[in-house]
């Protein structure tokens, strides 16, 4: 299959998610001539306003925050070489512990069928061979991430177009390296003793499920640049403080769990398009 006929689609919840968890594969496959498509479900209204003003505080204007975050998103995808950006335009639901998620216009309260139909329409338009979204059973249970994951999975199953469907996976071992490096620099980060035995077990089980690891070191600088493009949400970022060798070790690869596959490619794999080339 020629590079210009391959398409990778990623489905994300908020502006900045595209850079933090898939910035490497987006940049890498874009460089290979693969058409890359980012679908962003919400406008990020409940992010920080300039000056790190939180929702509910004086000076936080939802529409102004959304406009700023979408402008940052457009800059980020430009840095990553993304060919197509699709905005579903739903309202951010806020963090799990906030009351905002009870609002009827919150993304997590939009019927799953509606969201899946819209994503399915984009799948039919772009005909991606590979789709990526979140693990709806993962440790990070943000309501928008869970809803996006379920809608993307439903759309992929209903259309039957993509040959491979992946969930984003986070390696606990990589984060432990980061936290230790940040502790060494004097930053306040979670202490290993703060995690319950169940959380440790879940993290280990999640890491054991990983099927696919893509080396993104050649484009790691661009991933960092794209992440920092979301400057309204990343003030004095810890990411920029990491020693280069720690950043390369912890973030030099992006990991995924292959959920469905029609190619017969073996696992573990190092290429999302294995079996499609």
C-alpha angles and dihedrals in degrees: 000000000000117000092240091059094052121094131191119195124191122190115207137176104220143013107275095033089092090062101039100051107018105019091110098053092042092055094040097050092040087057089053091057096258114145106242123202125191118198113194114191103195137034094231096241092162096058122108120290116224109296091035091279109171129219110279094028123110110273097030109126112182096206094046090050091049092051091049094047093048090051088052090048092054090051091048095052090047090056091049093049094241111174100203133026118192119190117199090189100217122154118262112252097210128227121325094254095050125096094226093085089074090067112113091229093054113118093237089061096052109106110266091227091059094051093043090051092053093048089045089055090055091048089054090048098048100029095212118196090202129040127185131191138140135296105254089202094049127122092259103074101179105159093232093050091049092048093046091049094051093045093049092048091048092048092049092050094046096049097039090201103119117080092205133031121192138188121213112249128199119210111224090200090060093050090050089058091050095048092048091050091049092048088053088055091051098254123146108245134149115294116225089240090062092069120086121232088250092055090049090049092049092049092051092048091050092051091049090058094060112121103169132047121179121198107230100169093114089060100030092110090056091048088053091048091050092049091050089050084076088069095153089066099036112060115174089347119218086214090069091052097058116110108252093244091054092047091050092048097044101034103024091102137039118215133209143176114231106223101174132017135171097178100076091229112161126243143264091052136177099202128063088210096051107141091022101075 
